[in-house]
Amino acid sequence: MADIDKLIRETLKGDKLAVSRLISVVERGHAQTPYILEKIYPHSGNAYYIGVTGPPGSGKSTTVDRLVKMLCSNNYSVGVIAVDPCSPFSGGALLGDRIRMNKRKSEWDVFFRSMSAGKIMGGLARTTKESSRILDASGKQIIVIETVGVGQSELDIAQATDTVVVILTPESGDNVQLMKAGLLEIADIFVVNKADRPGAENISMSIEAMLDRQRGKLEWRPPVLLTSASLGKGIEELYAEIWRHADYLRQDDKLKERRKSQLKGELKQRIESEIVNTLWQKIRDDADIDELVNDIWEQKIDPQSAAGKVVRRCLKD
């Protein structure tokens, strides 16, 4: 416990090594994780969270790289969490080296963390929120979260950040494919990257047309930007739009309401997780699962009825 307390103290002072070690402890699911989160949480909530999402190959990493450079050049302290696909063998992040992201000026105050998505299907890693709060508590003013880029199942990013940037490319597809992607519903800013390629204007016009059909329903109309991150084009406009959206959220307590809504969703998820874990532990202690499996195998009872029977008995107890 003494070592953990020391790590927490050093993290709150902004020590990068302590921050890295504390995130690793939480990622491993250490027994002291609840204690760490309890001590860290009162010091979080001061950073502004930016989410960057979109299909694989859309240029998210390059865009984040350019955006972080601009943030640091404007004297912001920045934390970056990049959620990468995981290896089916080691479970580690396949793109965890992120060589280009490490070429940082020594005077910049930036902390980069690559995380494996594991088996989580929402675009974020299991401990993304916990890690971002550790960065927040360490004094980072801006936290950028880049999702794994799995397409239709990245809605979690809207529950973890203040401004969501959705990046698409000229190859992203027609209107129907865009609507199926599910990303249009969560975007605060649309970016059509690789705009030097043919079709960029067309997809930009398609997004604008879909936004036009939502006129009157949208309190905030997401801007549609054309960028070429690899060439450094359009990043200044993206930077400006992020802060324009931040200013919008700060009006009439919109940011407060957005974050409270996110906390409500997180609380619901965590309650469900606690219930499942608690029930399953009790079921494993009280019920003979192997015997029940044999009954199902011998067709004395079907799986649904068996599950219902066990849960009802557990709840009654």
C-alpha positions as CSV (number, residue, x, y, z in Angstrom):
1,M,0.0,0.0,0.0
2,A,2.9,2.4,0.8
3,D,4.2,1.9,-2.8
4,I,0.8,2.6,-4.2
5,D,0.4,5.7,-2.1
6,K,3.8,7.0,-3.3
7,L,2.8,6.4,-6.9
8,I,-0.4,8.3,-6.4
9,R,1.4,11.2,-4.8
10,E,4.0,11.4,-7.6
11,T,1.3,11.1,-10.2
12,L,-0.6,14.0,-8.7
13,K,2.6,16.0,-9.0
14,G,2.7,15.2,-12.7
15,D,5.7,12.7,-12.7
16,K,5.5,10.9,-16.0
17,L,7.1,7.7,-14.8
18,A,4.7,7.5,-11.9
19,V,1.8,8.1,-14.3
20,S,2.9,5.4,-16.6
21,R,3.4,2.9,-13.7
22,L,0.0,3.8,-12.2
23,I,-1.8,3.2,-15.5
24,S,0.0,-0.1,-15.8
25,V,-1.2,-1.2,-12.4
26,V,-4.8,-0.3,-13.3
27,E,-4.5,-2.0,-16.7
28,R,-3.4,-5.3,-15.0
29,G,-6.4,-5.2,-12.7
30,H,-4.3,-5.0,-9.6
31,A,-6.2,-5.6,-6.3
32,Q,-5.5,-2.0,-5.3
33,T,-7.2,-0.6,-8.5
34,P,-10.4,0.5,-6.6
35,Y,-8.3,2.2,-4.0
36,I,-6.3,4.0,-6.7
37,L,-9.4,5.2,-8.5
38,E,-10.9,6.4,-5.3
39,K,-7.9,8.5,-4.5
40,I,-7.4,9.8,-8.0
41,Y,-11.0,10.7,-8.8
42,P,-11.4,13.9,-6.7
43,H,-8.4,15.4,-8.6
44,S,-9.8,14.7,-12.0
45,G,-12.4,16.6,-14.1
46,N,-10.3,19.6,-15.0
47,A,-9.1,18.4,-18.5
48,Y,-10.9,18.9,-21.8
49,Y,-11.5,15.6,-23.6
50,I,-11.2,15.2,-27.4
51,G,-12.2,12.0,-29.1
52,V,-10.9,11.0,-32.5
53,T,-12.6,8.2,-34.3
54,G,-13.3,6.8,-37.8
55,P,-12.8,3.8,-40.0
56,P,-9.4,2.1,-40.2
57,G,-7.0,3.8,-42.6
58,S,-8.7,7.2,-42.4
59,G,-5.6,8.9,-41.0
60,K,-6.6,9.2,-37.4
61,S,-3.1,8.7,-36.0
62,T,-1.6,11.3,-38.4
63,T,-4.4,13.8,-37.6
64,V,-3.8,13.2,-33.8
65,D,-0.1,13.7,-34.4
66,R,-0.6,17.1,-36.1
67,L,-3.2,18.2,-33.6
68,V,-1.0,17.3,-30.6
69,K,1.8,19.3,-32.2
70,M,-0.4,22.3,-32.4
71,L,-1.8,21.9,-28.9
72,C,1.7,21.7,-27.5
73,S,2.9,24.6,-29.5
74,N,0.2,26.6,-27.8
75,N,1.5,25.6,-24.4
76,Y,-1.1,23.0,-23.5
77,S,-0.2,20.0,-21.4
78,V,-1.5,17.1,-23.4
79,G,-2.2,13.4,-22.7
80,V,-2.9,11.0,-25.5
81,I,-4.5,7.6,-25.3
82,A,-4.4,5.6,-28.5
83,V,-6.5,2.4,-28.5
84,D,-5.0,-0.1,-30.9
85,P,-6.1,-3.5,-32.2
86,C,-4.8,-6.3,-30.1
87,S,-2.7,-9.3,-31.0
88,P,-4.8,-12.6,-30.9
89,F,-1.7,-14.3,-29.4
90,S,-0.3,-11.9,-26.8
91,G,-3.3,-9.6,-26.3
92,G,-0.9,-6.6,-26.7
93,A,-1.4,-3.6,-29.0
94,L,-0.4,-4.3,-32.5
95,L,0.5,-0.7,-33.3
96,G,1.9,0.0,-29.8
97,D,5.2,1.2,-31.1
98,R,3.8,4.4,-32.6
99,I,7.2,5.5,-33.6
100,R,6.1,8.7,-35.3
101,M,4.3,9.8,-32.2
102,N,7.5,9.6,-30.1
103,K,9.3,12.2,-32.2
104,R,8.5,15.1,-29.8
105,K,10.3,18.2,-28.9
106,S,11.8,17.7,-25.4
107,E,10.2,20.9,-24.1
108,W,6.6,19.8,-25.0
109,D,4.5,18.6,-22.1
110,V,2.9,15.5,-23.7
111,F,2.3,12.0,-22.4
112,F,1.4,9.2,-24.9
113,R,-0.1,5.9,-24.0
114,S,-1.0,3.1,-26.4
115,M,-3.5,0.6,-25.2
116,S,-4.8,-2.7,-26.5
117,A,-8.5,-2.9,-27.3
118,G,-8.6,-6.5,-26.1
119,K,-12.0,-8.0,-26.7
120,I,-13.9,-4.8,-26.1
121,M,-16.1,-3.9,-29.1
122,G,-16.9,-0.3,-28.3
123,G,-13.8,1.2,-29.8
124,L,-12.2,1.8,-26.4
125,A,-10.0,-0.4,-24.2
126,R,-11.3,-1.8,-20.9
127,T,-9.5,0.8,-18.8
128,T,-9.6,3.8,-21.1
129,K,-11.7,5.9,-18.8
130,E,-9.6,5.0,-15.7
131,S,-6.4,5.8,-17.5
132,S,-7.7,9.1,-18.9
133,R,-8.7,10.1,-15.3
134,I,-5.2,9.4,-14.1
135,L,-3.8,11.7,-16.8
136,D,-6.5,14.3,-15.9
137,A,-5.5,14.1,-12.2
138,S,-1.8,14.4,-13.2
139,G,-2.4,17.9,-14.5
140,K,-3.0,17.3,-18.2
141,Q,-5.1,20.1,-19.6
142,I,-6.1,18.3,-22.8
143,I,-6.7,14.6,-23.2
144,V,-7.0,13.1,-26.7
145,I,-8.5,9.6,-27.1
146,E,-8.0,7.9,-30.4
147,T,-10.3,4.8,-30.9
148,V,-9.3,1.5,-32.4
149,G,-11.2,2.3,-35.6
150,V,-13.6,-0.7,-35.9
151,G,-16.4,1.2,-37.8
152,Q,-19.9,0.7,-36.5
153,S,-19.2,0.0,-32.9
154,E,-17.4,3.1,-31.7
155,L,-20.2,4.9,-30.0
156,D,-18.4,4.6,-26.6
157,I,-16.2,7.5,-27.6
158,A,-19.2,9.8,-27.3
159,Q,-19.6,8.7,-23.7
160,A,-16.0,9.4,-22.8
161,T,-15.2,12.8,-24.4
162,D,-16.4,16.3,-24.8
163,T,-15.7,16.9,-28.5
164,V,-15.9,14.0,-30.9
165,V,-14.1,14.3,-34.2
166,V,-15.2,11.8,-36.9
167,I,-12.6,11.2,-39.6
168,L,-13.7,9.9,-43.0
169,T,-12.0,9.6,-46.4
170,P,-13.1,9.9,-50.0
171,E,-13.1,6.0,-50.0
172,S,-15.6,5.9,-47.1
173,G,-18.5,5.1,-49.4
174,D,-21.8,6.4,-50.5
175,N,-24.6,7.9,-48.4
176,V,-26.1,4.5,-47.5
177,Q,-22.7,3.3,-46.2
178,L,-22.2,6.5,-44.2
179,M,-25.6,6.2,-42.6
180,K,-24.9,2.5,-41.7
181,A,-21.6,3.4,-40.1
182,G,-23.3,4.9,-37.1
183,L,-20.7,7.6,-36.8
184,L,-22.9,10.4,-38.1
185,E,-24.9,10.3,-34.9
186,I,-22.0,11.0,-32.6
187,A,-19.9,13.6,-34.5
188,D,-19.4,17.1,-33.2
189,I,-16.9,17.7,-36.1
190,F,-16.6,15.9,-39.4
191,V,-13.3,15.6,-41.1
192,V,-12.9,14.4,-44.6
193,N,-9.2,13.5,-44.6
194,K,-6.9,12.8,-47.6
195,A,-8.8,15.6,-49.4
196,D,-6.2,15.7,-52.1
197,R,-7.8,12.5,-53.5
198,P,-10.7,12.4,-55.9
199,G,-14.1,12.2,-54.3
200,A,-13.4,14.3,-51.2
201,E,-15.7,17.1,-52.3
202,N,-18.5,14.6,-53.1
203,I,-18.4,12.9,-49.7
204,S,-18.3,16.3,-48.0
205,M,-21.4,17.4,-49.9
206,S,-23.1,14.1,-49.0
207,I,-22.5,14.8,-45.3
208,E,-23.7,18.3,-45.6
209,A,-26.9,17.1,-47.4
210,M,-27.6,14.6,-44.5
211,L,-27.1,17.4,-42.0
212,D,-29.5,19.6,-44.0
213,R,-32.1,16.9,-43.6
214,Q,-31.6,17.2,-39.8
215,R,-32.1,21.0,-39.8
216,G,-34.2,22.1,-36.8
217,K,-33.3,18.9,-34.9
218,L,-29.7,19.8,-34.3
219,E,-28.7,22.3,-31.6
220,W,-25.1,22.1,-32.8
221,R,-24.6,21.6,-36.5
222,P,-21.3,19.8,-37.0
223,P,-18.9,21.5,-39.4
224,V,-17.5,19.5,-42.3
225,L,-13.8,20.1,-42.9
226,L,-11.5,19.0,-45.7
227,T,-8.0,18.0,-44.5
228,S,-4.9,16.3,-45.7
229,A,-3.2,15.5,-42.4
230,S,-0.1,14.0,-44.0
231,L,0.5,17.3,-45.7
232,G,-0.5,19.4,-42.7
233,K,-3.4,21.0,-44.5
234,G,-6.6,21.8,-42.7
235,I,-5.3,21.1,-39.2
236,E,-5.5,24.8,-38.1
237,E,-9.2,24.8,-39.1
238,L,-9.8,21.6,-37.2
239,Y,-8.0,23.2,-34.1
240,A,-10.2,26.3,-34.4
241,E,-13.4,24.2,-34.7
242,I,-12.6,22.1,-31.6
243,W,-12.4,25.3,-29.5
244,R,-15.5,26.7,-31.1
245,H,-17.3,23.6,-30.0
246,A,-15.8,23.8,-26.6
247,D,-17.0,27.4,-26.3
248,Y,-20.5,26.3,-27.3
249,L,-20.5,23.6,-24.6
250,R,-19.5,26.0,-22.0
251,Q,-22.7,28.1,-22.7
252,D,-25.8,27.4,-20.5
253,D,-24.1,24.5,-18.6
254,K,-24.1,22.3,-21.7
255,L,-20.7,20.8,-20.8
256,K,-21.9,20.1,-17.3
257,E,-25.0,18.3,-18.6
258,R,-23.1,16.3,-21.1
259,R,-20.7,15.1,-18.5
260,K,-23.4,14.3,-16.0
261,S,-25.2,12.3,-18.8
262,Q,-21.9,10.4,-19.4
263,L,-21.6,9.7,-15.7
264,K,-25.1,8.3,-15.6
265,G,-24.3,6.0,-18.4
266,E,-21.1,4.9,-16.8
267,L,-22.8,4.3,-13.5
268,K,-25.4,2.1,-15.1
269,Q,-22.7,0.0,-16.9
270,R,-20.7,-0.4,-13.6
271,I,-23.8,-1.4,-11.6
272,E,-24.6,-4.0,-14.3
273,S,-21.0,-5.3,-14.1
274,E,-21.1,-5.5,-10.3
275,I,-24.4,-7.3,-10.3
276,V,-23.1,-9.8,-12.9
277,N,-19.9,-10.4,-11.1
278,T,-21.6,-10.8,-7.7
279,L,-24.3,-13.1,-9.0
280,W,-21.8,-15.2,-10.9
281,Q,-19.6,-15.6,-7.9
282,K,-22.5,-16.7,-5.7
283,I,-23.8,-19.1,-8.5
284,R,-20.4,-20.7,-8.7
285,D,-20.3,-21.1,-4.9
286,D,-23.8,-22.5,-4.6
287,A,-24.7,-24.3,-7.8
288,D,-23.1,-27.4,-9.3
289,I,-22.5,-26.0,-12.8
290,D,-21.0,-29.3,-14.1
291,E,-24.1,-31.1,-12.9
292,L,-26.3,-28.6,-14.6
293,V,-24.3,-28.8,-17.8
294,N,-24.9,-32.6,-17.7
295,D,-28.6,-32.1,-17.3
296,I,-28.6,-29.8,-20.3
297,W,-26.5,-32.3,-22.3
298,E,-29.0,-35.1,-21.4
299,Q,-31.8,-32.7,-22.5
300,K,-33.5,-32.8,-19.1
301,I,-33.6,-29.0,-19.2
302,D,-32.9,-26.4,-21.8
303,P,-30.1,-23.8,-21.3
304,Q,-32.5,-20.8,-21.0
305,S,-34.7,-22.5,-18.3
306,A,-31.6,-23.7,-16.5
307,A,-30.2,-20.2,-16.4
308,G,-33.5,-18.8,-15.2
309,K,-33.8,-21.4,-12.5
310,V,-30.3,-20.7,-11.1
311,V,-30.7,-16.9,-11.1
312,R,-34.1,-17.1,-9.4
313,R,-32.8,-19.4,-6.7
314,C,-29.8,-17.1,-6.2
315,L,-31.9,-14.0,-5.9
316,K,-34.3,-15.7,-3.5
317,D,-31.4,-16.6,-1.3
